Amino acid sequence: MRGATRDGALILLTLVVALPRLAAAYPNGTGEYVTDAGPFCAGCHSSRQESQLREMPKEHAAQQLVDGKHVATITKGSAPYDKLSEPDRATLIAQIRAVDTATTITLDAPKTVKAGAALTVTAKAHGGAGPVVGVMLLDADLRYQARTPAAAGWMISGAPAVTGPDGKPQTTWTDKRAAGLAKNLNYVMVYGMKGDAVAGTYGDATVAYALQAPSKPGDYTLAAALLYGTEKACPLATVKRIGFDLPLGGFAGASGRVLFTAPRTVTVMP
Ligand code: HEC
């Protein structure tokens, strides 16, 4: 009996200690998944472009887009947005749209490269709520099917070189790789990003990927994806916690985003 009480207390204590970590894990990024990643993992996020879901039925795509998945729940005032008055919900929607309009991702890549040659492709991200954004280098601009370009023979030859919003090199993400593992990842989380929909100020980050071109000549595509949040850039949807903020829409809300660059065709020459 006493043992059971002690076990119960221990479980409770573990929960209390573990919960804030868990709560900080998805909004605020996925701090532990320091590995190659694809955008399919972000099931809760809303898609910024219909083209990300072009292989899916139209109705499915509509459900995943910002309007259908995120904004509609705010307009309706469904829980947890029922806490806000109708005018506040309209203000919040305007601010969320401002974050989306401001947030961009681009990918610079050469049009041609010799088979097996070294090259650098650079993703530039602007915006998002912060405190982090996620950048992925991919073979296509498809939310459910894009994968690391390594699968098509591009070798990511070193740790992605991140320039943080302070303009300085940032190795926070790749420093988290376990000892002995290579750091040549296609996915990076950039720290120190801060978006403010009211002030209209946002962070910038650059991720440069050192690559070696495939050995087989032909046309290949590369794309970059940006994973970011919107609600924590809006005062009406920022829930303060000790040490971190949460989006009002919650852990499983649709306030995250998946945004792709257009696919860039790179011709690998013999
Ligand atoms: C359970 C739902 C859920 C899943 C699954 C999820 N996310 Fe998110 N994520 C969110 C929410 C909600 C936000 C938006 C926070 C906001 O609006 O401010 C977010 C935001 C982010 C951000 C930006 C940080 C922030 O708080 O603004 C990154 C980076 C991110 N997610 C990466 C990922 C990756 C990578 C995966 C897959 C491994 C993933 N997410 C899966 C819910 C999820």
Boltz pocket constraint, residues with backbone or C-beta under 6 A from the ligand:
constraints:
  - pocket:
      binder: B
      contacts: [[A, 26], [A, 27], [A, 28], [A, 29], [A, 30], [A, 33], [A, 37], [A, 38], [A, 40], [A, 41], [A, 42], [A, 43], [A, 44], [A, 45], [A, 128], [A, 129], [A, 130], [A, 131], [A, 132], [A, 133], [A, 134], [A, 189], [A, 227], [A, 228], [A, 229], [A, 230], [A, 231], [A, 232], [A, 233], [A, 246], [A, 247], [A, 250], [A, 251], [A, 252], [A, 253], [A, 254], [A, 255], [A, 256], [A, 257]]
      max_distance: 6.0
